[in-house]
Amino acid sequence: MTTRRTGEYGPAPLGIAELARRTGLQQQAIRAWETRFGFPAPARTDSGRRRYDDSDVERVQRVVALRDSGVRLAQAIARVQAEDESGRQISVYGELRRLHPQLQSRVLRREVLVAISHAIEDEAISRAARPVVFGAFQHERFYRQASDRWSEIARTAGTCLVFADFDVPRADRGAAVEVPLAPDAPLLREWAVVVTSASFSVALTAWEIPRRTRGRPPLREFESVFTFDPAAVRTAAEVCLEAARAAGTVDPHLLRAAEGALAAPPTPGPGVDALVARAFDYLQRLSQPAPGRRAPRVEA
């Protein structure tokens, strides 16, 4: 069994009781996993007390999510350990499809994604329930076009982080926290809006399907996942938090506050009907196709 001294891999401030609280496991289960599988591998103080850090919490949460999705415990632990050794890619879309295979993906036009995203954003603003909110914009110029809306979201949110290829992230007071992504980050290729609170949870994520056309602009379509499932939404939020930690530019106190907000057990909440109604309102405003051009098919 591998153990480490406190501070060997960085700070390890959490005791086993806090690890149990954050992951929903019993302390005896954590000890049993350690004895049987060598996982999680705690740091040890000079007196022998177990100590864990935030990465241990995230690893255990990944195992719990896999186990709850039907994967055998031994296989779930082996998969998480292998991912850690190989350098797991941080992707909202990828993790939702991997950990929640029951979710269906659909091909949606860009205009439809914009409509759904705006409906989610409006609902997050109107509820003003101090949600944790994340947005992935791919390119900085896309975020700048929506920054006024997201500043309003940040005003009522408990935490609001946005990801893009920011060169010099701005730190405007009261605005969304801008998180720069590396050029090879998988999240940089994704579109995502994630909102979670005690009363409302929703996640939308997508990646663009490459198209080659001749003589006219390509039709922009995205492979998309849209869900109100609180457990799936929390997975999406945890992936975003992991990306923010990996960026190394976000105030650790802000990340801990967001983690605390996500620690509460997920529960279904109201708001589905209101959000769907908003989405239909936006969809109705979409421009009609040009004369002589067939409207593209939308799978929804």
Steps between C-alpha positions, in 0.01 A plus 500: 500500500632844407494774762656842508601750761298818538629757253675248273267579208377833626266601784281225645266684740202264505431228756312182424177644643511790250580262213199292601277808513606626158467164327196355679690190613518360852840525667513122539446463124795730429720295734381179338583630152845600620563156653367303205606712203760744632262778402478778594862528611503754785781710627600425857586741777783418740239360735359277224175685430365482146499822303356567152494787253252622238637265235419205728142626529472526121641148446263343751205688347592361158506146640164550671348633176629200305378255764157663509478471120540121528878451477643249750692669780835336420466598134398856589805545722731348239357730232548815708855398593582431133356835396710679761816324378431573134394862551122519467359754256259748658184501289143576610350322201733201536436453871123526463502236226739278699344524845136542395458276193122525531515859373414533132698722264338694218626694201389863531556807285698787647187716508319240711792481744497879533127494575534232768807672650319833525202329664730342761672833561168684539373241746822521703458880521129497580526248782786688672552202732879542524574217256840370395529582128757403235529591134741372233534729198790356298627841385531825692317695228192281552499579870546875443182497290310353798688666785218740594262207553761311700580800717132503596517126575810555714320770696245250636713183497690356791785409263526575127794377292548525122758313288655607171836563333545820700834666437485739797192420711321806632427530870208743501331523839167319504553340157537133418843357584689443174700174488757463219537156342810350341493462120476119529228497769201286389264744670621768259317313222173478694191712547361474852255670734465343846278634778447327834333612821274359770193566285615484138752287309566486127794428270549548128821396328596442138787468254495618141479239223755581226333567165649550154287672241568659164365831380314603818568549873491172693193413704618512863368203695593368842482163673318604818393375842228689691392378844312594816620188687649642824770230521609559141497877550721461805742290294515782244561755776774289657677471163488879467645539849776257408579707191511816712739335747720379216520852354661619823368856467185490716495608865508178708248651746251544213553138390448371853177700527377345176598153619306558820192598303528180295543281809126499580316192370349571157122521495264558207359852506240710322573706195488250215170630361611863526830433325339301220248783447784751477683278250191480280471880511856534372450230237198685363720803436741312277510650152321321221717332235585704192264459200578187303707350780366206695497542876756269664361209697524539877512197726362591841 
